[in-house]
């Protein structure tokens, strides 16, 4: 059971578009239509229960709404990326006095809707998806200089979500210097306003579409989010959600294969906007806007037959 729901005062003066916790769950970052990013320190009890969040930093990050945030792995320090309506992708770093400063900012050609850092073993690399259907790839060299961004057309209209797959399909350990020099980037998935989900791989310095997950019975409206399961078993699993209120689970025959197929299809109480995996790779939370505009979270868990059951519903009403 989910109990003791808490309200956090963020001091934003506009709609909040994203909330992201860092790797250790010690910091919470929020962004808003007011153009600001705010970072709070999460205070916990001795038993690990979250008690409060105290703001430690706030700054004007974009000239317009900020759509999404992403934390880098702590190996790179306290690093946070933001994207917004002003067509910018900006990477921020925390200074010694908790003063957040711009590390680098990239100008793109459209509003940027979504972004995600690659697995840390690949180095500091970032994907961002734009309203024009393009995906941008940003990569920092070992000497701390940034390469020229790579852009490619991913969808016929806006890209709403990007999600990295697992690196080397769950191998226990590979030397970091080997990975950064020789290992390929993991595959990743994108979701778009063209009602499709696609899987991509990096081949010979370009990005190649390897799977287009759509059929006559899949999503019938904008696909708002897609997320790659954090665990690999006999296969890999993706989950996507749409404004038509559907969520779809996709799986392949074994890790590394591109024969993804639909394994389950669920109907939510309203438009589905975000999906999020639990660390066990067996539980998924779906953010839904109900018919009366109430905020709902539906939680699904995989059963022994490999299909997904709704096990809980949480509403703000």
Beta strands, then each sheet from edge to edge (+ up, - down):
strand 1: 16-21
strand 2: 27-32
strand 3: 36-44
strand 4: 50-60
strand 5: 66-71
strand 6: 79-84
strand 7: 88-94
strand 8: 100-107
strand 9: 112-117
strand 10: 125-130
strand 11: 134-139
strand 12: 150-153
strand 13: 159-164
strand 14: 188-192
strand 15: 197-203
strand 16: 206-213
strand 17: 223-228
strand 18: 237-242
strand 19: 246-251
strand 20: 261-267
strand 21: 271-277
strand 22: 283-289
strand 23: 295-302
strand 24: 308-315
sheet 1: 1+ 2- 3+ 4-
sheet 2: 5+ 6- 7+ 8-
sheet 3: 9+ 10- 11+ 12-
sheet 4: 13+ 14- 15+ 16-
sheet 5: 17+ 18- 19+ 20-
sheet 6: 21+ 22- 23+ 24-
end
